[in-house]
Amino acid sequence: MRTAVIGATGNVGSAVVRELAARGHDVVGIARRRPDVPAGGSVTWRDADVSRDDLAPLLDGADAVVHLAWMFQPTHRPEITWSANAVGTRRVLEAVARAGIGRVVVASSVAAYSPYRGDDLVDERWRTDGASAAAYAREKAYTERVLDAFEEARPDTGVVRLRPAFVFQRSAGSEQRRIFAGPLVRPWLLDSRWIPALPVPRGLRLQAVHAGDLAKAYAEAVERPVRGAFNIAADDVVDRWTLGRLLGARTVEVPPRPVRALLDAAWRARLVRAPGDLFDALMSLPLMSSERARRELDWQPRHSAAQAVTEMLEGARAGHGSGMPPLHPDGTL
């Protein structure tokens, strides 16, 4: 089976390429920058920018397309992320239609969901109007609407959208520190010896999934005749107590409002890279049920959410990365 993976070098894309290649797929990896890895095997690399390049020729002969390309930064330049994410997704789907591809699997996110108060698990029927005013959430919600329109216009194309929780793996530790924290948080600051007490906003809880486990869900979505949306998350929930245990630190509950104000001020001063409205999304995300993925994709996570977070923290502390351009280790850029 020939599968094109768009956004093949990022945190999720690198894992999806590994999984598909291990299953015997002929993989075409498409990214803005080709990776620093030897060519050969079942993976062919092509470079293209989803916001401006003609993508249809790169999809010629493919049986399926997995669209993962997404820009989180620069959060201070929302017109750039909109062009890559919202417009880029529309252009990918137009290329899929022109190339006559019969199956497309697209990355959505838990952040596409509308705010939910409470700890009940929501399924794929929960509203997808975005978790906050953050550009990331708005763009994920817009992607859902683009997919709705594409499904209606092209009923013969099998369309699948995956809505994962936070995605972590060791090789993406350096990238995720750079994306979310920026220069203010150096790797050594994540050492438990420098964290005597960890302030945690009241009510914080989140789900996570290991990139390798998510990649298996993508592969199953490519190979099985399924359609529609699938939530993907490990079974456990990461809360204040989990974070304290993973970081080896005492936790202190703090009110969310001053944390939000402090974060937004630091973002405006360009000391951190995550704005306050992204914190709003984090605090209002629903907890997802992955029952449909278990039932129809036969999906079972091998890693807990706590294990996925641990890998990311270990990777960030040690400056780990890979030969994929977005995942370069610290000190190589």
Buried (B, 14 or more C-beta within 10 A) or exposed (E): BBBBBBBBBBBBBBBBBBBBBEBEBBBBBBBBEBBEBEEEEBBBBBEBBBBEBEBBEBBEEBBBBBBBBBBBBEBEEBEBBBBBBBBBBBBBBEBBBEBEBEBBBBBBBBBBBBBBEEEEBBEBEBBBBBBBEBBBBBBBBBBBEBBEEBBEEBEEBBBBBBBBBBBBBBBBBBBBBBBBBBEEBBBEEBEEEEBEEBEBBEBBBBBBBBBBBBBBBBBBBBBBEBBBBBBBBBEBBBBBEBBBEBBEBEBEEBEBEEBBEEBBEBBEEEBBBBBBBBBBBBBBBBBBBBEBBEEBBEBEBEBBBBBBBBBBBBBBBBBBBBBBBBBBBBEEE
